[in-house]
């Protein structure tokens, strides 16, 4: 049985007035969870909470967002087959997730439009059968171990998780970065999610 493994972003690009807020505290670069095994991260996840960075316009109103991480062992990378609904239209996108060769639980996300690097991703907390918490950075600060434009996502194995799972996520966030789950924007889910072939990818939906 897997135990809970533990360590999330308000879009503020200029935060001089927010020095004591959680939005500013999470700009400090966190360490990835220890221990971490790549197989814990694979498979389907449902996005429950997501705070976008300033550079990801429009992703705060996604609905029914699902991720499916599939390992390509020959290339040593993950394919993130993401599905979501925006403006009542289904969107399908595949991202390349490149694992760090030196740091388990750290990744680089490659944008599907060309060879653009969308930034880093760090696993802060994971219970392989219940949830995962990700922190990422799209704009590294010029001074110190900080990020000028971070993001956070919370995913669960079930589309509609129990209150106990949400309580564990809340504890993980508080323990690692001092953020309450209720402070992060929630994504809605319904019993009528997108299915393959129902729509097509549009770049404007996630830029």
FIKOLZA-1660 file (N, C-alpha, C; in steps of 0.1 Angstrom, whole numbers, plus 5000, padded with zeros to 4 digits):
% residues 207
   i   px   py   pz ch aa at
   1 5008 4988 5000  A  X  N
   1 5000 5000 5000  A  X CA
   1 5009 5012 5000  A  X  C
   2 5006 5022 4991  A  X  N
   2 5013 5034 4991  A  X CA
   2 5009 5043 5002  A  X  C
   3 5019 5049 5009  A  X  N
   3 5016 5059 5019  A  X CA
   3 5016 5073 5012  A  X  C
   4 5012 5083 5020  A  X  N
   4 5012 5097 5015  A  X CA
   4 5026 5102 5013  A  X  C
   5 5029 5107 5002  A  X  N
   5 5043 5113 5000  A  X CA
   5 5041 5128 4997  A  X  C
   6 5048 5136 5005  A  X  N
   6 5046 5150 5004  A  X CA
   6 5058 5157 4996  A  X  C
   7 5047 5190 4991  A  X  N
   7 5051 5200 4991  A  X CA
   7 5044 5203 4985  A  X  C
   8 5021 5249 4946  A  X  N
   8 5013 5252 4944  A  X CA
   8 5015 5266 4941  A  X  C
   9 4984 5293 4922  A  X  N
   9 4994 5304 4921  A  X CA
   9 4985 5315 4916  A  X  C
  10 4985 5324 4921  A  X  N
  10 4977 5337 4918  A  X CA
  10 4985 5344 4908  A  X  C
  11 4979 5349 4898  A  X  N
  11 4987 5355 4887  A  X CA
  11 4991 5369 4890  A  X  C
  12 5002 5371 4896  A  X  N
  12 5007 5384 4900  A  X CA
  12 5021 5385 4895  A  X  C
  13 5023 5392 4884  A  X  N
  13 5037 5393 4879  A  X CA
  13 5045 5404 4886  A  X  C
  14 5039 5413 4893  A  X  N
  14 5046 5423 4901  A  X CA
  14 5040 5422 4915  A  X  C
  15 5048 5416 4924  A  X  N
  15 5042 5413 4937  A  X CA
  15 5049 5421 4948  A  X  C
  16 5054 5433 4946  A  X  N
  16 5060 5440 4957  A  X CA
  16 5051 5443 4969  A  X  C
  17 5038 5444 4966  A  X  N
  17 5028 5447 4976  A  X CA
  17 5023 5434 4983  A  X  C
  18 5028 5422 4978  A  X  N
  18 5023 5410 4983  A  X CA
  18 5034 5401 4990  A  X  C
  19 5043 5408 4997  A  X  N
  19 5054 5401 5002  A  X CA
  19 5051 5391 5013  A  X  C
  20 5039 5392 5020  A  X  N
  20 5036 5383 5030  A  X CA
  20 5025 5374 5026  A  X  C
  21 5021 5373 5014  A  X  N
  21 5010 5365 5010  A  X CA
  21 5015 5351 5004  A  X  C
  22 5006 5342 5004  A  X  N
  22 5010 5329 4999  A  X CA
  22 5014 5330 4984  A  X  C
  23 5007 5339 4977  A  X  N
  23 5010 5341 4963  A  X CA
  23 5025 5344 4960  A  X  C
  24 5031 5352 4970  A  X  N
  24 5045 5355 4969  A  X CA
  24 5054 5344 4974  A  X  C
  25 5049 5337 4985  A  X  N
  25 5057 5327 4991  A  X CA
  25 5060 5315 4982  A  X  C
  26 5050 5312 4973  A  X  N
  26 5052 5301 4965  A  X CA
  26 5061 5304 4953  A  X  C
  27 5066 5316 4952  A  X  N
  27 5076 5319 4942  A  X CA
  27 5090 5314 4945  A  X  C
  28 5091 5310 4958  A  X  N
  28 5104 5303 4962  A  X CA
  28 5104 5289 4956  A  X  C
  29 5115 5286 4950  A  X  N
  29 5116 5273 4943  A  X CA
  29 5116 5261 4953  A  X  C
  30 5106 5252 4953  A  X  N
  30 5106 5241 4962  A  X CA
  30 5114 5229 4957  A  X  C
  31 5117 5220 4966  A  X  N
  31 5123 5207 4962  A  X CA
  31 5112 5197 4959  A  X  C
  32 5115 5188 4949  A  X  N
  32 5105 5178 4946  A  X CA
  32 5104 5168 4958  A  X  C
  33 5093 5161 4958  A  X  N
  33 5090 5152 4969  A  X CA
  33 5100 5140 4969  A  X  C
  34 5103 5135 4980  A  X  N
  34 5112 5123 4982  A  X CA
  34 5105 5114 4992  A  X  C
  35 5104 5101 4988  A  X  N
  35 5108 5095 4975  A  X CA
  35 5098 5098 4964  A  X  C
  36 5103 5095 4952  A  X  N
  36 5094 5096 4940  A  X CA
  36 5097 5085 4930  A  X  C
  37 5087 5078 4925  A  X  N
  37 5089 5068 4915  A  X CA
  37 5080 5072 4903  A  X  C
  38 5086 5072 4891  A  X  N
  38 5079 5076 4879  A  X CA
  38 5066 5069 4877  A  X  C
  39 5066 5056 4880  A  X  N
  39 5053 5048 4878  A  X CA
  39 5042 5053 4886  A  X  C
  40 5044 5060 4897  A  X  N
  40 5034 5066 4905  A  X CA
  40 5026 5077 4897  A  X  C
  41 5033 5083 4888  A  X  N
  41 5028 5095 4881  A  X CA
  41 5020 5091 4869  A  X  C
  42 5021 5079 4864  A  X  N
  42 5016 5075 4851  A  X CA
  42 5001 5073 4852  A  X  C
  43 4994 5073 4841  A  X  N
  43 4980 5070 4840  A  X CA
  43 4971 5083 4840  A  X  C
  44 4958 5081 4843  A  X  N
  44 4948 5091 4841  A  X CA
  44 4947 5099 4855  A  X  C
  45 4946 5112 4853  A  X  N
  45 4943 5121 4864  A  X CA
  45 4932 5131 4860  A  X  C
  46 4925 5136 4870  A  X  N
  46 4915 5146 4868  A  X CA
  46 4919 5159 4875  A  X  C
  47 4919 5170 4868  A  X  N
  47 4924 5182 4874  A  X CA
  47 4913 5189 4883  A  X  C
  48 4915 5191 4895  A  X  N
  48 4905 5196 4905  A  X CA
  48 4907 5211 4908  A  X  C
  49 4920 5215 4909  A  X  N
  49 4923 5229 4912  A  X CA
  49 4935 5233 4904  A  X  C
  50 4935 5245 4899  A  X  N
  50 4946 5249 4890  A  X CA
  50 4947 5265 4891  A  X  C
  51 4959 5269 4894  A  X  N
  51 4961 5284 4894  A  X CA
  51 4971 5286 4883  A  X  C
  52 4967 5293 4872  A  X  N
  52 4975 5295 4861  A  X CA
  52 4986 5306 4863  A  X  C
  53 4997 5305 4856  A  X  N
  53 5007 5317 4857  A  X CA
  53 5002 5327 4847  A  X  C
  54 5009 5339 4847  A  X  N
  54 5005 5350 4839  A  X CA
  54 5006 5346 4824  A  X  C
  55 5015 5337 4821  A  X  N
  55 5018 5334 4807  A  X CA
  55 5009 5324 4801  A  X  C
  56 5000 5318 4809  A  X  N
  56 4990 5309 4804  A  X CA
  56 4976 5315 4804  A  X  C
  57 4973 5323 4794  A  X  N
  57 4961 5330 4793  A  X CA
  57 4949 5321 4790  A  X  C
  58 4938 5322 4797  A  X  N
  58 4926 5315 4794  A  X CA
  58 4924 5301 4800  A  X  C
  59 4934 5296 4806  A  X  N
  59 4933 5282 4811  A  X CA
  59 4925 5281 4825  A  X  C
  60 4922 5293 4831  A  X  N
  60 4915 5292 4844  A  X CA
  60 4901 5288 4842  A  X  C
  61 4895 5289 4830  A  X  N
  61 4881 5285 4828  A  X CA
  61 4879 5272 4821  A  X  C
  62 4889 5263 4821  A  X  N
  62 4888 5250 4816  A  X CA
  62 4878 5242 4824  A  X  C
  63 4871 5233 4818  A  X  N
  63 4862 5224 4825  A  X CA
  63 4865 5209 4821  A  X  C
  64 4862 5200 4830  A  X  N
  64 4863 5186 4827  A  X CA
  64 4877 5182 4822  A  X  C
  65 4887 5188 4829  A  X  N
  65 4901 5186 4824  A  X CA
  65 4907 5173 4829  A  X  C
  66 4912 5165 4820  A  X  N
  66 4918 5152 4823  A  X CA
  66 4932 5152 4817  A  X  C
  67 4941 5145 4824  A  X  N
  67 4955 5142 4819  A  X CA
  67 4957 5127 4819  A  X  C
  68 4965 5123 4809  A  X  N
  68 4969 5109 4809  A  X CA
  68 4983 5108 4805  A  X  C
  69 4991 5104 4815  A  X  N
  69 5006 5103 4813  A  X CA
  69 5010 5089 4808  A  X  C
  70 5016 5089 4797  A  X  N
  70 5020 5076 4791  A  X CA
  70 5036 5076 4789  A  X  C
  71 5043 5066 4793  A  X  N
  71 5057 5066 4792  A  X CA
  71 5062 5060 4779  A  X  C
  72 5071 5067 4773  A  X  N
  72 5078 5061 4761  A  X CA
  72 5092 5058 4765  A  X  C
  73 5095 5045 4769  A  X  N
  73 5108 5042 4775  A  X CA
  73 5119 5043 4765  A  X  C
  74 5117 5042 4752  A  X  N
  74 5127 5043 4742  A  X CA
  74 5133 5057 4742  A  X  C
  75 5124 5067 4743  A  X  N
  75 5128 5081 4742  A  X CA
  75 5130 5087 4756  A  X  C
  76 5126 5080 4767  A  X  N
  76 5127 5084 4780  A  X CA
  76 5120 5097 4783  A  X  C
  77 5107 5098 4778  A  X  N
  77 5098 5109 4780  A  X CA
  77 5084 5104 4782  A  X  C
  78 5076 5113 4788  A  X  N
  78 5062 5111 4790  A  X CA
  78 5054 5119 4779  A  X  C
  79 5043 5113 4775  A  X  N
  79 5033 5120 4767  A  X CA
  79 5021 5123 4776  A  X  C
  80 5018 5136 4777  A  X  N
  80 5006 5140 4785  A  X CA
  80 4995 5143 4775  A  X  C
  81 4986 5133 4774  A  X  N
  81 4974 5135 4765  A  X CA
  81 4963 5142 4773  A  X  C
  82 4962 5155 4771  A  X  N
  82 4953 5163 4779  A  X CA
  82 4940 5165 4771  A  X  C
  83 4929 5165 4779  A  X  N
  83 4916 5168 4773  A  X CA
  83 4909 5178 4782  A  X  C
  84 4902 5188 4776  A  X  N
  84 4894 5197 4785  A  X CA
  84 4883 5203 4776  A  X  C
  85 4874 5210 4783  A  X  N
  85 4863 5217 4776  A  X CA
  85 4865 5231 4778  A  X  C
  86 4864 5240 4768  A  X  N
  86 4864 5254 4769  A  X CA
  86 4854 5260 4760  A  X  C
  87 4846 5269 4765  A  X  N
  87 4835 5275 4757  A  X CA
  87 4827 5264 4750  A  X  C
  88 4824 5254 4758  A  X  N
  88 4815 5243 4753  A  X CA
  88 4821 5236 4741  A  X  C
  89 4834 5236 4740  A  X  N
  89 4841 5229 4729  A  X CA
  89 4852 5220 4735  A  X  C
  90 4854 5208 4730  A  X  N
  90 4864 5199 4735  A  X CA
  90 4877 5202 4728  A  X  C
  91 4888 5201 4736  A  X  N
  91 4901 5204 4731  A  X CA
  91 4910 5192 4735  A  X  C
  92 4919 5188 4726  A  X  N
  92 4928 5176 4728  A  X CA
  92 4942 5181 4725  A  X  C
  93 4951 5180 4734  A  X  N
  93 4965 5184 4732  A  X CA
  93 4974 5173 4738  A  X  C
  94 4985 5171 4732  A  X  N
  94 4996 5162 4737  A  X CA
  94 5008 5171 4740  A  X  C
  95 5013 5170 4752  A  X  N
  95 5025 5177 4756  A  X CA
  95 5036 5166 4758  A  X  C
  96 5048 5170 4756  A  X  N
  96 5060 5161 4759  A  X CA
  96 5065 5166 4773  A  X  C
  97 5066 5156 4782  A  X  N
  97 5071 5158 4795  A  X CA
  97 5084 5151 4797  A  X  C
  98 5095 5159 4798  A  X  N
  98 5108 5153 4798  A  X CA
  98 5113 5152 4813  A  X  C
  99 5115 5139 4818  A  X  N
  99 5120 5138 4831  A  X CA
  99 5134 5142 4833  A  X  C
 100 5138 5148 4845  A  X  N
 100 5151 5151 4848  A  X CA
 100 5160 5139 4849  A  X  C
 101 5172 5139 4844  A  X  N
 101 5181 5127 4845  A  X CA
 101 5187 5127 4859  A  X  C
 102 5187 5138 4866  A  X  N
 102 5194 5139 4879  A  X CA
 102 5184 5140 4891  A  X  C
 103 5172 5145 4889  A  X  N
 103 5163 5148 4900  A  X CA
 103 5150 5141 4898  A  X  C
 104 5147 5130 4905  A  X  N
 104 5134 5124 4904  A  X CA
 104 5123 5133 4908  A  X  C
 105 5112 5134 4901  A  X  N
 105 5101 5143 4904  A  X CA
 105 5102 5156 4898  A  X  C
 106 5112 5158 4890  A  X  N
 106 5114 5171 4883  A  X CA
 106 5113 5169 4868  A  X  C
 107 5106 5177 4860  A  X  N
 107 5103 5176 4846  A  X CA
 107 5105 5189 4839  A  X  C
 108 5106 5188 4826  A  X  N
 108 5105 5199 4817  A  X CA
 108 5094 5197 4807  A  X  C
 109 5085 5207 4806  A  X  N
 109 5073 5206 4797  A  X CA
 109 5076 5212 4783  A  X  C
 110 5074 5205 4773  A  X  N
 110 5076 5210 4759  A  X CA
 110 5063 5213 4753  A  X  C
 111 5062 5225 4748  A  X  N
 111 5050 5230 4741  A  X CA
 111 5047 5222 4728  A  X  C
 112 5035 5219 4726  A  X  N
 112 5032 5211 4713  A  X CA
 112 5034 5220 4701  A  X  C
 113 5034 5233 4702  A  X  N
 113 5036 5242 4691  A  X CA
 113 5051 5244 4689  A  X  C
 114 5058 5236 4680  A  X  N
 114 5072 5238 4678  A  X CA
 114 5080 5231 4690  A  X  C
 115 5092 5237 4692  A  X  N
 115 5101 5232 4702  A  X CA
 115 5102 5241 4714  A  X  C
 116 5091 5248 4717  A  X  N
 116 5092 5258 4728  A  X CA
 116 5091 5250 4741  A  X  C
 117 5100 5254 4751  A  X  N
 117 5099 5248 4764  A  X CA
 117 5090 5257 4773  A  X  C
 118 5079 5250 4777  A  X  N
 118 5069 5258 4785  A  X CA
 118 5073 5259 4800  A  X  C
 119 5084 5253 4804  A  X  N
 119 5089 5255 4817  A  X CA
 119 5090 5242 4825  A  X  C
 120 5094 5243 4837  A  X  N
 120 5096 5232 4846  A  X CA
 120 5084 5228 4854  A  X  C
 121 5084 5216 4858  A  X  N
 121 5073 5210 4867  A  X CA
 121 5080 5202 4878  A  X  C
 122 5075 5204 4890  A  X  N
 122 5081 5197 4902  A  X CA
 122 5069 5190 4909  A  X  C
 123 5070 5178 4912  A  X  N
 123 5060 5171 4920  A  X CA
 123 5062 5174 4935  A  X  C
 124 5053 5181 4941  A  X  N
 124 5054 5185 4955  A  X CA
 124 5048 5174 4964  A  X  C
 125 5038 5167 4960  A  X  N
 125 5032 5157 4969  A  X CA
 125 5025 5147 4960  A  X  C
 126 5025 5135 4964  A  X  N
 126 5018 5125 4956  A  X CA
 126 5014 5113 4965  A  X  C
 127 5001 5109 4963  A  X  N
 127 4996 5096 4968  A  X CA
 127 4992 5089 4955  A  X  C
 128 4999 5079 4950  A  X  N
 128 4997 5074 4937  A  X CA
 128 4983 5069 4934  A  X  C
 129 4976 5065 4944  A  X  N
 129 4962 5060 4942  A  X CA
 129 4951 5071 4944  A  X  C
 130 4956 5083 4948  A  X  N
 130 4946 5093 4951  A  X CA
 130 4948 5107 4945  A  X  C
 131 4960 5113 4946  A  X  N
 131 4962 5126 4942  A  X CA
 131 4977 5129 4939  A  X  C
 132 4979 5140 4932  A  X  N
 132 4992 5146 4930  A  X CA
 132 4991 5161 4929  A  X  C
 133 5001 5167 4935  A  X  N
 133 5002 5182 4935  A  X CA
 133 5015 5186 4928  A  X  C
 134 5013 5195 4918  A  X  N
 134 5024 5199 4909  A  X CA
 134 5027 5214 4911  A  X  C
 135 5039 5218 4911  A  X  N
 135 5044 5232 4911  A  X CA
 135 5052 5234 4898  A  X  C
 136 5050 5245 4892  A  X  N
 136 5058 5247 4880  A  X CA
 136 5062 5262 4879  A  X  C
 137 5072 5264 4869  A  X  N
 137 5077 5278 4867  A  X CA
 137 5078 5280 4852  A  X  C
 138 5073 5291 4848  A  X  N
 138 5074 5295 4834  A  X CA
 138 5083 5307 4832  A  X  C
 139 5088 5313 4843  A  X  N
 139 5097 5324 4841  A  X CA
 139 5106 5324 4854  A  X  C
 140 5119 5320 4852  A  X  N
 140 5128 5319 4863  A  X CA
 140 5132 5334 4867  A  X  C
 141 5133 5336 4880  A  X  N
 141 5138 5349 4885  A  X CA
 141 5153 5351 4882  A  X  C
 142 5157 5363 4881  A  X  N
 142 5171 5366 4878  A  X CA
 142 5180 5365 4890  A  X  C
 143 5173 5366 4902  A  X  N
 143 5181 5366 4915  A  X CA
 143 5175 5354 4924  A  X  C
 144 5184 5346 4929  A  X  N
 144 5180 5336 4939  A  X CA
 144 5172 5325 4933  A  X  C
 145 5169 5315 4941  A  X  N
 145 5161 5303 4938  A  X CA
 145 5146 5307 4938  A  X  C
 146 5142 5315 4929  A  X  N
 146 5128 5320 4928  A  X CA
 146 5123 5319 4914  A  X  C
 147 5109 5320 4913  A  X  N
 147 5102 5320 4901  A  X CA
 147 5094 5332 4900  A  X  C
 148 5095 5339 4889  A  X  N
 148 5086 5351 4887  A  X CA
 148 5072 5348 4882  A  X  C
 149 5070 5337 4877  A  X  N
 149 5057 5333 4871  A  X CA
 149 5054 5318 4874  A  X  C
 150 5051 5315 4886  A  X  N
 150 5048 5300 4889  A  X CA
 150 5034 5296 4887  A  X  C
 151 5031 5283 4888  A  X  N
 151 5018 5278 4887  A  X CA
 151 5016 5266 4896  A  X  C
 152 5004 5261 4898  A  X  N
 152 5002 5249 4906  A  X CA
 152 4989 5242 4901  A  X  C
 153 4990 5229 4901  A  X  N
 153 4978 5221 4898  A  X CA
 153 4976 5210 4907  A  X  C
 154 4964 5206 4910  A  X  N
 154 4960 5195 4919  A  X CA
 154 4952 5186 4910  A  X  C
 155 4956 5173 4910  A  X  N
 155 4949 5163 4902  A  X CA
 155 4946 5151 4911  A  X  C
 156 4935 5144 4908  A  X  N
 156 4931 5133 4916  A  X CA
 156 4928 5121 4906  A  X  C
 157 4928 5109 4912  A  X  N
 157 4926 5097 4903  A  X CA
 157 4911 5096 4900  A  X  C
 158 4902 5101 4908  A  X  N
 158 4888 5100 4905  A  X CA
 158 4883 5113 4901  A  X  C
 159 4873 5113 4892  A  X  N
 159 4867 5126 4888  A  X CA
 159 4860 5133 4899  A  X  C
 160 4854 5125 4908  A  X  N
 160 4847 5131 4919  A  X CA
 160 4852 5125 4932  A  X  C
 161 4864 5129 4937  A  X  N
 161 4870 5123 4949  A  X CA
 161 4862 5126 4962  A  X  C
 162 4865 5118 4972  A  X  N
 162 4858 5120 4985  A  X CA
 162 4863 5132 4992  A  X  C
 163 4856 5136 5002  A  X  N
 163 4861 5147 5011  A  X CA
 163 4874 5143 5018  A  X  C
 164 4876 5130 5021  A  X  N
 164 4888 5126 5027  A  X CA
 164 4900 5129 5018  A  X  C
 165 4899 5127 5005  A  X  N
 165 4910 5129 4996  A  X CA
 165 4913 5144 4996  A  X  C
 166 4902 5152 4995  A  X  N
 166 4905 5167 4995  A  X CA
 166 4911 5171 5008  A  X  C
 167 4908 5165 5019  A  X  N
 167 4914 5168 5032  A  X CA
 167 4929 5165 5032  A  X  C
 168 4932 5154 5026  A  X  N
 168 4947 5150 5025  A  X CA
 168 4954 5160 5016  A  X  C
 169 4948 5164 5005  A  X  N
 169 4954 5174 4996  A  X CA
 169 4956 5187 5004  A  X  C
 170 4946 5191 5011  A  X  N
 170 4947 5204 5019  A  X CA
 170 4959 5203 5029  A  X  C
 171 4960 5192 5035  A  X  N
 171 4971 5190 5045  A  X CA
 171 4985 5190 5038  A  X  C
 172 4985 5184 5026  A  X  N
 172 4998 5184 5018  A  X CA
 172 5002 5198 5014  A  X  C
 173 4992 5206 5010  A  X  N
 173 4995 5219 5006  A  X CA
 173 5000 5228 5017  A  X  C
 174 4993 5226 5029  A  X  N
 174 4997 5234 5041  A  X CA
 174 5011 5230 5046  A  X  C
 175 5014 5217 5045  A  X  N
 175 5026 5212 5050  A  X CA
 175 5038 5216 5042  A  X  C
 176 5036 5217 5029  A  X  N
 176 5047 5219 5020  A  X CA
 176 5049 5234 5016  A  X  C
 177 5038 5241 5013  A  X  N
 177 5039 5255 5009  A  X CA
 177 5030 5265 5016  A  X  C
 178 5023 5260 5026  A  X  N
 178 5015 5269 5034  A  X CA
 178 5003 5275 5027  A  X  C
 179 4997 5267 5018  A  X  N
 179 4986 5272 5010  A  X CA
 179 4974 5263 5013  A  X  C
 180 4962 5269 5015  A  X  N
 180 4950 5261 5017  A  X CA
 180 4944 5257 5003  A  X  C
 181 4938 5245 5002  A  X  N
 181 4932 5241 4990  A  X CA
 181 4921 5250 4985  A  X  C
 182 4914 5256 4995  A  X  N
 182 4903 5265 4992  A  X CA
 182 4907 5278 4986  A  X  C
 183 4920 5281 4987  A  X  N
 183 4925 5293 4981  A  X CA
 183 4928 5292 4966  A  X  C
 184 4929 5280 4961  A  X  N
 184 4932 5277 4947  A  X CA
 184 4919 5276 4939  A  X  C
 185 4918 5282 4927  A  X  N
 185 4906 5281 4919  A  X CA
 185 4903 5266 4916  A  X  C
 186 4890 5263 4916  A  X  N
 186 4886 5250 4913  A  X CA
 186 4881 5249 4899  A  X  C
 187 4884 5237 4893  A  X  N
 187 4878 5234 4879  A  X CA
 187 4866 5225 4881  A  X  C
 188 4856 5228 4873  A  X  N
 188 4844 5220 4874  A  X CA
 188 4844 5208 4866  A  X  C
 189 4837 5197 4871  A  X  N
 189 4836 5185 4863  A  X CA
 189 4821 5181 4863  A  X  C
 190 4817 5174 4852  A  X  N
 190 4804 5170 4850  A  X CA
 190 4804 5155 4846  A  X  C
 191 4792 5149 4845  A  X  N
 191 4791 5135 4841  A  X CA
 191 4790 5134 4825  A  X  C
 192 4793 5146 4819  A  X  N
 192 4793 5146 4804  A  X CA
 192 4806 5151 4799  A  X  C
 193 4817 5144 4802  A  X  N
 193 4831 5149 4797  A  X CA
 193 4833 5147 4782  A  X  C
 194 4844 5153 4778  A  X  N
 194 4848 5151 4764  A  X CA
 194 4852 5137 4761  A  X  C
 195 4849 5132 4749  A  X  N
 195 4854 5119 4744  A  X CA
 195 4862 5121 4732  A  X  C
 196 4871 5112 4729  A  X  N
 196 4880 5113 4718  A  X CA
 196 4872 5114 4705  A  X  C
 197 4876 5124 4696  A  X  N
 197 4869 5126 4683  A  X CA
 197 4858 5136 4684  A  X  C
 198 4855 5142 4696  A  X  N
 198 4844 5151 4698  A  X CA
 198 4848 5165 4694  A  X  C
 199 4861 5168 4693  A  X  N
 199 4865 5182 4689  A  X CA
 199 4879 5181 4684  A  X  C
 200 4885 5193 4683  A  X  N
 200 4899 5193 4678  A  X CA
 200 4907 5204 4685  A  X  C
 201 4920 5202 4684  A  X  N
 201 4929 5211 4691  A  X CA
 201 4929 5225 4685  A  X  C
 202 4929 5235 4693  A  X  N
 202 4930 5249 4688  A  X CA
 202 4941 5256 4697  A  X  C
 203 4951 5261 4691  A  X  N
 203 4962 5267 4699  A  X CA
 203 4958 5278 4708  A  X  C
 204 4948 5286 4704  A  X  N
 204 4943 5297 4712  A  X CA
 204 4936 5293 4725  A  X  C
 205 4933 5280 4726  A  X  N
 205 4926 5276 4738  A  X CA
 205 4936 5274 4750  A  X  C
 206 4949 5274 4748  A  X  N
 206 4957 5272 4759  A  X CA
 206 4969 5282 4760  A  X  C
 207 4970 5291 4750  A  X  N
 207 4980 5301 4750  A  X CA
 207 4976 5313 4759  A  X  C
% end
